[in-house]
């Protein structure tokens, strides 16, 4: 609209694209920026380990599973971008992270048994931090709480909470207060049904040992 008003052709559009240049897919770029501003992150992970808790090898295996014909240099960029995101949990007091993993996350061996075992052993490292809570929702309790797909609730010191939900090759930011409230209620039910943080870490370590025996 501004290009039309000021008769600047597509100059402002080009500047906007340059300003928004991001190492992340377009559908995730805004969510990646928002997570750096959040005070609290609440992750719901039904199938995959969330990006902030992934090992380098796990991220690479996911990239190959998602796009097996992806050029190697693009894969490396994806892996590096995700590793750089994880500085968020190492270099500051916020955000606080609460993650609920469904048991299928533990039983799906992306990259093979060795990569899966290392990934599961990696999760308790940040999980033992006081600012990070990890819970596992076991198969036996899955019917007690339900959310359809990966979702993250983001809370901020100023401004309303938001939800980011993601599927294969797409993502969506939700800011409608009523819908965000519904996500929060569903998340509360899920983490209430999940194992305690201590029991969850024990289950992660047990699953990692199972991969070592396979």
KAZI-V783309 format. One record per residue. N is the residue number from 0. SS is DSSP state (a for helix, b for strand, c for the rest). PSI is psi in degrees with one decimal (NA if undefined). Layout:
n & ss & psi
N & SS & PSI
N & SS & PSI
This chain:
n & ss & psi
0 & c & -41.9
1 & a & -36.5
2 & a & -40.2
3 & a & -42.6
4 & a & -43.4
5 & a & 4.7
6 & c & 47.0
7 & c & 16.7
8 & c & -125.1
9 & c & 21.8
10 & a & -48.1
11 & a & -34.2
12 & a & -40.6
13 & a & -41.8
14 & a & -39.1
15 & a & -42.3
16 & a & -38.4
17 & a & -41.6
18 & a & -30.7
19 & c & 7.6
20 & c & 127.0
21 & c & 148.7
22 & c & -2.1
23 & c & 158.7
24 & c & 151.5
25 & a & -38.6
26 & a & -15.4
27 & a & -11.0
28 & a & -45.3
29 & a & -39.2
30 & a & -37.4
31 & a & -37.8
32 & a & -40.7
33 & a & -34.6
34 & a & -24.5
35 & c & -16.1
36 & c & -11.5
37 & c & 151.8
38 & c & -29.1
39 & b & 138.1
40 & b & 131.1
41 & b & 107.1
42 & b & 136.2
43 & b & 118.5
44 & b & 98.3
45 & c & -22.8
46 & c & -29.0
47 & c & 150.8
48 & c & 128.6
49 & c & 152.7
50 & a & -37.0
51 & a & -13.2
52 & a & 7.2
53 & c & 146.6
54 & c & 164.4
55 & a & -43.4
56 & a & -38.1
57 & a & -43.6
58 & a & -43.2
59 & a & -43.3
60 & a & -40.3
61 & a & -42.1
62 & a & -42.7
63 & a & -37.3
64 & a & -35.4
65 & a & -41.2
66 & c & 82.2
67 & c & -19.7
68 & c & 9.5
69 & c & 133.8
70 & c & 149.4
71 & a & -38.5
72 & a & -32.3
73 & a & -40.5
74 & a & -45.7
75 & a & -36.9
76 & a & -41.3
77 & a & -44.1
78 & a & -46.0
79 & a & -40.5
80 & a & -39.7
81 & a & -37.1
82 & a & -38.3
83 & a & -33.1
84 & a & -33.4
85 & a & -12.5
86 & a & -23.0
87 & a & -32.4
88 & a & -2.5
89 & c & -25.0
90 & c & 7.8
91 & c & 172.3
92 & c & -24.5
93 & c & 158.7
94 & c & 161.8
95 & b & 139.9
96 & b & 129.4
97 & b & 120.7
98 & b & 129.8
99 & b & 117.2
100 & b & 129.4
101 & b & 152.3
102 & a & -32.3
103 & a & -27.9
104 & a & -38.0
105 & a & -25.4
106 & a & 0.3
107 & c & 114.4
108 & c & 72.0
109 & c & 127.6
110 & c & -1.3
111 & c & 171.0
112 & a & -40.4
113 & a & -45.3
114 & a & -42.7
115 & a & -42.5
116 & a & -44.2
117 & a & -37.6
118 & a & -44.9
119 & a & -35.6
120 & a & -24.9
121 & a & -34.4
122 & a & -43.8
123 & a & -21.0
124 & a & -58.3
125 & a & -25.1
126 & a & -23.4
127 & c & -3.2
128 & c & 146.4
129 & c & -18.5
130 & c & -0.3
131 & b & 129.1
132 & b & 131.3
133 & b & 128.2
134 & b & 152.7
135 & b & 131.0
136 & b & 106.8
137 & c & 162.5
138 & a & -39.6
139 & a & -18.7
140 & a & 2.6
141 & a & -30.4
142 & a & -7.6
143 & a & -12.5
144 & c & 143.3
145 & c & 131.0
146 & c & 139.5
147 & c & 92.9
148 & c & 174.6
149 & b & 134.8
150 & b & 151.1
151 & b & 128.6
152 & b & 127.6
153 & b & 127.0
154 & b & 145.9
155 & c & 155.2
156 & c & -35.2
157 & c & 135.4
158 & c & 161.5
159 & c & 160.3
160 & c & 157.1
161 & b & 160.6
162 & b & 136.7
163 & b & 123.3
164 & b & 147.5
165 & b & 141.8
166 & b & -169.7
167 & c & 119.1
168 & c & 21.0
169 & b & 157.4
170 & b & 160.5
171 & b & 128.8
172 & b & 134.9
173 & b & 126.0
174 & c & 1.1
175 & c & 119.9
176 & a & -40.4
177 & a & -42.1
178 & a & -39.3
179 & a & -40.6
180 & a & -36.4
181 & a & -40.3
182 & a & -41.1
183 & a & -42.0
184 & a & -45.4
185 & a & -40.7
186 & a & -40.6
187 & a & -40.8
188 & a & -39.3
189 & a & -46.5
190 & a & -23.2
191 & a & -32.3
192 & a & -17.4
193 & c & 165.5
194 & c & 157.7
195 & c & 159.8
196 & a & -40.7
197 & a & -47.9
198 & a & -32.0
199 & a & -43.6
200 & a & -36.6
201 & a & -38.6
202 & a & -38.2
203 & a & -46.2
204 & a & -37.6
205 & a & -42.3
206 & a & -36.9
207 & a & -40.1
208 & a & -36.5
209 & a & -40.3
210 & a & -34.9
211 & a & -25.3
212 & a & -8.8
213 & c & NA
